[in-house]
Amino acid sequence: MNMTLIEALVSRDQFSHEDIFFVEEPWTLHSKIQVVIMDVDGRTKIEVDGRTYLYFLEIFLINELFEDLEDQNINFEEKCQRVISYAINDA
């Protein structure tokens, strides 16, 4: 899968709530991602084609964050930035 973080967030409803995003650093809207099934044995990073992807968040957490931001008057990109901030500071 060749997808950026913002593309994955836009289409997050196509993934299982148990899937996990692993994202290449630095974490930006345009970072490359890998989507992995929940059974990853607690790994915090994966290697794919010579690239390192770090644990970001599970889909169910991302969905909860978007629900929490639903009532705020901010655009989609700002919501994505807040999800990134959460992953960096609170996850």
N, C-alpha and C positions, 0 to 999 in steps of 0.2 A: 504494500500500500504506500503510495507516495502522496501524502496529504500534509497540509500545514495545520497548526493548532486551530486557527480561526475556521478553516474549512471543516475540521472535525467538530468544533463547537456548534457550527451552523447545522450540521447533520447529525447531531448527537442522538436524536431519536431513532436512528437506524442501528444503534449499538445496544447490546444487552446491558441492563443496569449493573451487571456484575463485571463488565469489561473494565479494563484499566488503561488509562493513557500513560504512555512513557514518552517523554519529550526531550528533544535534543537541546542542550544549553547553547546560548543563553535563552531563557524562556521569554519569547515574544509571540505576538500573534502569528508570525510567519515562520516559527520554528517547525521543523519536521517532527512528525510523531509516528509512533507505532501503537496500535491498539491490541491489547493482549487479553486473553481470557483470564478470569480471576485466579485460576490455579497457577500461580507463578512462584510458589514456595517462599513468599516473603521477600523476593528479590527487590532491590532498590534500583537496579540498573540492568539493562540488557544490551547486547551487542548485535547489530544487524548490518551486514555488508560493510564492516569496518567502522561503523558509526556507533557512538554510545548514546543511549537514551536513558534518562533517569525517570524514576517513578514520579508521576505528576499527581493524579487523583483518579479515583474510581468514578465511573459514569453516574452512579447514584448520588455521589456527593456533588458532582457538577450540576446535576439536575436540581438538587436541593438549593444550591447557591443561586441558580437562575430563578427558582421560585421565590427565594427571599428578595431578589432584586426586582421582581416583577412590578411592584408598585412604585418603584423609583423612576423618576423622569430622566432616565439616561439612555443613550443609544446602545446598540448591541455591542459595538467595539468597546465601549466603556465597561459594560458588564463583563466582557471577556477579560479586560484588564484587571477587574476586581477578582475574577476567578484566579488569574495568574498570581495576584498579590496574596490571595488566600493560600494558594499552593506553596508559595515561597515562605510566608510568615506563620501560617497556622496549621499546616498539615503535618 
